[in-house]
Amino acid sequence: EKELRLYTDAGRVCRPLFIVENHQLVLQKKHVHWLNKGFDDSEEEFKWEQLIKSGIVELLDAEEEETVMISMTPEDLENSRLQLSGVDPTVIDGDFDPAARLKAGTNAHTWTHCEIHPSMILGICASIIPFPDHNQSPRNTYQSAMGKQAMGIFLTNFLIRMDTMANILYYPQKPLATTRSMEYLKFRELPAGQNAIVAILCYSGYNQEDSVIMNQSSIDRGLFRSIYYRSYMDLEKKSGMTQLEEFEKPTRENTLRMKHGTYDKIEDDGLIAPGTGVSGEDIIIGKTAPIPPDSEELGQRTQTHTRRDVSTPLKSTENGIVDQVLITTNSEGQK
């Protein structure tokens, strides 16, 4: 394959690797010392950026990774050096240990890169599984898919955000069995889940297959309790400079097609006050649109009806408390 491939597309996912030259890491003790201090011997800044610029670390994408040779640990490089100098690295160890992890076959390998740490071959979800080497491999795959669905505190500023939907766990706990990656992912500070005390036994037979029997008093005390946020958004439509729709409290006297729910909870500006309890099909955003003068609504049109109702009701299956109301304008200046 004598091809030269140049990819210039932005947003490519790359990962860092140590560069290897002549079976030796380019990274040296002095570089680690400089990184700890934050500057090198000539008092110039020495951080991650300088590691890349000085050719110690390189960012590779999946495409380029196909064309390089990556060793898992610096020990593999040491074995290669010994082998090149004609020494068999397996002989030095003396006794043969059947339980020892077999090192990578070093013959004919010319390493070009080295992993920063062997755990870097795992993604975020896989690296927060405790004791993955004690699990059947498909179980790690399943957990990597399900870990994303675990409820916790997804961001610290969730109270001032307006997400379409958000779930927050009331009492998250840090896991008893942690992994090294959790420290860097801040998983102990913002955990997802709680440490449940479980018994594995038949008990009454009501926990066959995947079902569980739960302790009612634990649930009463708040085990696995969570809060659910949903945002409702509406817009006053305009046609040119003409205001077509308007946020207000619709009245039965001049508005047609009123909805089933109660309009009592919204105020005159068509908005509901934070802290108000709402339940199925209550109107939470009041809005009306004008009726063209010549149209007739199924024969029920009278001269007094000048507007029709286009309000937003709560979803019929939901109930809750209004958390916050935000009025803003978009790029076209619509409210």
C-alpha positions in Angstrom: 0.0 0.0 0.0 2.2 2.8 -1.2 -0.4 5.5 -0.4 0.0 8.8 1.4 -3.3 9.6 3.1 -3.9 13.2 4.3 -7.0 13.8 6.4 -7.8 17.4 7.1 -11.3 17.0 8.6 -11.7 18.7 12.0 -13.0 16.9 15.0 -11.1 13.6 14.6 -10.9 11.6 17.8 -7.2 11.2 18.6 -5.4 9.6 21.6 -1.9 10.2 23.0 0.9 7.7 22.8 4.6 7.9 23.8 7.0 8.0 20.9 9.6 5.3 20.7 13.0 5.7 18.9 15.6 2.8 18.8 13.6 0.7 21.3 13.8 3.6 23.8 11.2 6.0 25.0 11.9 9.6 24.0 10.4 10.6 27.4 13.1 10.9 30.0 13.3 11.5 33.8 14.2 15.2 33.2 10.9 15.7 31.3 8.9 14.2 34.2 10.7 16.5 36.6 10.0 19.5 34.3 6.3 18.6 34.1 6.1 18.5 37.9 7.7 21.9 38.2 5.8 23.3 35.2 8.9 24.8 33.6 12.2 23.4 32.2 15.8 24.3 33.2 15.8 27.4 31.0 12.7 28.6 33.1 10.4 28.2 30.0 6.9 26.8 30.5 6.8 23.0 30.1 3.4 21.4 30.0 1.4 19.0 27.9 1.6 21.3 24.8 5.4 21.2 25.0 5.4 17.4 25.3 3.7 17.2 21.9 5.8 20.0 20.3 9.1 18.4 21.4 8.1 15.0 19.9 7.7 13.1 23.2 4.0 12.4 22.8 2.0 12.0 19.6 -1.7 12.1 19.0 -2.9 9.3 16.7 -6.3 8.5 15.3 -7.7 5.1 14.5 -6.7 5.4 10.8 -3.0 6.1 11.6 -2.9 3.5 14.4 -3.2 0.8 11.7 0.2 1.7 10.4 2.2 1.8 13.6 3.5 -0.7 16.2 2.5 0.0 19.8 4.0 -1.7 22.8 1.9 -2.1 25.9 4.6 -1.3 28.5 8.2 0.0 28.6 9.1 -3.5 29.8 8.3 -4.8 26.3 10.8 -2.3 24.9 13.4 -3.6 27.4 12.8 -7.1 26.2 13.3 -6.0 22.6 16.6 -4.3 23.4 17.8 -7.4 25.1 16.8 -9.6 22.2 18.5 -7.3 19.8 21.7 -7.6 21.8 21.5 -11.4 21.5 20.2 -12.1 25.0 17.1 -14.2 25.4 14.9 -12.3 27.9 13.1 -15.4 29.1 16.3 -17.1 30.2 17.2 -14.3 32.7 14.0 -15.0 34.7 15.4 -18.4 35.7 12.6 -20.7 36.8 9.6 -21.0 34.5 6.5 -19.7 36.1 3.3 -21.2 34.6 1.2 -18.5 36.1 3.3 -15.6 34.7 1.7 -13.3 32.2 3.2 -14.1 28.8 5.0 -11.1 27.4 4.4 -10.0 23.8 6.4 -12.0 21.3 9.3 -9.6 20.8 11.0 -11.0 17.7 11.1 -8.8 14.6 9.1 -6.1 16.3 10.3 -2.6 15.7 8.2 -0.6 18.2 7.2 3.0 17.1 5.0 3.9 20.0 4.2 2.9 23.6 1.0 3.1 25.6 1.0 5.8 28.3 -0.7 3.1 30.6 -2.1 -0.3 29.6 -5.5 0.9 30.9 -5.7 3.4 28.1 -7.0 0.7 25.8 -10.3 0.9 27.7 -12.9 3.6 27.1 -14.6 5.6 29.9 -17.4 3.2 30.6 -15.1 0.1 30.6 -12.5 1.8 32.8 -15.0 2.4 35.7 -15.9 -1.3 36.0 -14.3 -2.7 39.2 -12.4 -6.0 38.7 -13.1 -6.4 35.0 -10.6 -9.2 34.8 -12.8 -11.3 37.1 -15.8 -11.0 34.7 -16.9 -13.0 31.7 -16.0 -10.8 28.7 -19.6 -10.2 27.5 -20.6 -8.9 31.0 -18.0 -6.1 30.6 -19.5 -5.3 27.2 -23.0 -5.2 28.7 -21.9 -3.0 31.6 -20.1 -0.6 29.2 -23.5 -0.1 27.5 -25.5 0.1 30.7 -23.1 2.4 32.6 -24.2 5.3 30.4 -27.8 4.8 31.6 -26.9 4.9 35.3 -28.5 7.8 37.1 -26.4 10.2 39.1 -25.7 14.0 39.0 -24.7 14.6 35.4 -23.5 18.2 36.0 -23.0 20.3 39.0 -25.0 23.2 37.6 -28.2 21.2 36.8 -30.3 23.6 39.0 -29.7 26.5 36.6 -29.9 24.6 33.3 -33.0 24.1 31.2 -32.7 20.5 29.8 -35.4 18.9 27.7 -35.3 16.0 30.1 -33.0 15.3 33.1 -32.8 12.7 35.9 -31.0 13.4 39.2 -30.3 10.8 41.9 -31.1 12.2 45.4 -28.4 10.4 47.4 -25.5 9.2 45.1 -22.7 7.3 46.9 -19.1 6.7 45.9 -18.5 3.1 45.1 -16.8 0.9 47.7 -14.7 -0.8 45.0 -13.1 1.9 42.8 -10.8 1.9 39.9 -7.7 4.1 39.2 -9.5 5.8 36.3 -12.3 7.0 38.6 -9.9 9.4 40.2 -9.2 11.2 36.8 -12.9 11.0 35.7 -14.0 12.6 39.1 -16.3 9.6 39.4 -15.9 9.6 43.2 -17.0 13.3 43.4 -20.0 12.8 41.1 -21.0 9.1 41.4 -23.9 7.3 39.7 -25.6 4.8 42.0 -25.7 3.7 45.6 -24.1 0.9 47.5 -27.0 -1.5 48.1 -26.7 -4.4 50.7 -27.8 -7.5 48.8 -28.4 -11.2 49.7 -28.2 -13.9 47.1 -30.7 -16.5 48.1 -34.1 -18.0 47.2 -36.0 -16.4 50.2 -39.5 -16.8 48.9 -39.1 -17.5 45.2 -40.4 -14.1 44.2 -37.0 -13.1 42.8 -36.7 -15.7 40.0 -34.8 -14.8 36.9 -34.0 -11.1 37.0 -36.6 -9.9 39.6 -35.5 -8.7 43.0 -37.2 -8.4 46.4 -36.6 -4.9 47.9 -36.9 -3.7 51.5 -39.8 -1.4 51.8 -38.2 0.6 54.7 -35.1 1.3 52.6 -37.3 2.8 49.9 -39.2 4.8 52.5 -35.8 6.2 53.7 -34.9 7.3 50.2 -33.0 4.4 48.5 -32.7 5.0 44.8 -35.0 8.0 45.0 -34.6 10.5 42.1 -36.0 13.7 40.6 -37.1 14.2 37.0 -37.0 17.5 35.1 -38.8 18.3 31.8 -38.8 21.6 30.0 -41.8 22.9 28.1 -41.0 25.5 25.4 -43.2 27.7 23.3 -42.8 30.6 20.9 -44.9 33.7 19.9 -45.1 33.3 16.1 -44.8 36.4 13.9 -45.5 37.1 10.3 -43.1 39.9 9.3 -43.8 42.6 11.8 -47.3 41.4 12.5 -47.7 39.7 15.9 -49.7 36.5 15.2 -49.7 34.8 18.6 -49.6 36.3 22.1 -48.9 34.8 25.6 -51.9 35.6 27.8 -54.6 33.9 29.9 -57.3 32.9 27.4 -60.9 33.7 28.4 -64.0 31.7 27.4 -65.8 35.0 26.3 -63.5 35.8 23.4 -61.5 32.5 22.7 -62.5 29.4 20.8 -61.3 25.8 21.0 -60.4 26.0 24.7 -58.7 22.9 26.0 -60.0 20.4 28.7 -57.4 21.3 31.4 -57.7 24.0 34.1 -56.6 27.5 33.2 -56.8 28.7 36.8 -53.0 28.1 37.6 -51.7 30.5 34.9 -51.5 34.2 35.5 -52.6 37.1 33.2 -49.4 37.0 31.3 -50.0 33.4 30.3 -47.2 32.0 32.5 -47.3 29.9 35.6 -45.5 30.8 38.9 -42.6 28.6 40.1 -43.6 26.4 43.0 -47.1 25.8 41.6 -48.2 22.1 41.8 -49.5 20.9 38.4 -51.0 17.6 37.2 -52.3 15.9 34.1 -53.4 18.3 31.3 -53.3 21.5 33.4 -52.4 24.5 31.2 -48.9 25.7 31.9 -48.3 28.2 29.0 -51.3 30.3 27.9 -51.2 31.5 24.3 -53.8 32.7 21.8 -53.8 33.4 18.1 -56.2 35.7 16.2 -59.0 34.3 14.0 -59.4 35.6 10.5 -62.6 37.7 10.5 -64.3 35.8 7.6 -63.8 32.2 8.9 -66.5 30.2 10.7 -65.6 27.6 13.3 -68.0 24.7 12.8 -70.9 27.0 13.0 -70.1 28.1 16.6 -68.6 31.4 15.5 -70.0 34.6 17.1 -68.9 38.2 16.8 -67.4 38.1 20.3 -64.9 35.3 19.5 -61.8 37.0 18.1 -59.1 34.6 19.2 -58.4 30.8 19.3 -56.5 28.9 22.0 -53.0 27.5 21.2 -51.9 26.9 24.8 -49.5 24.2 26.1 -50.9 21.7 28.5 -48.9 19.4 30.8 -48.5 15.8 29.5 -51.5 13.9 30.7 -49.5 11.2 32.4 -47.2 13.6 34.4 -47.6 15.7 37.5 -45.1 17.8 39.5 -44.0 21.2 40.6 -42.9 24.1 38.4 -39.2 24.6 39.0 -38.4 27.7 37.1 -39.8 29.9 34.3 -37.5 31.7 31.8 -38.6 34.3 29.3 -36.1 35.1 26.6 -36.0 36.1 22.9 -34.5 34.2 19.9 -32.3 35.6 17.1 -35.4 36.9 15.3 -36.5 38.7 18.4 -39.5 36.4 19.1 -40.5 35.8 22.7 
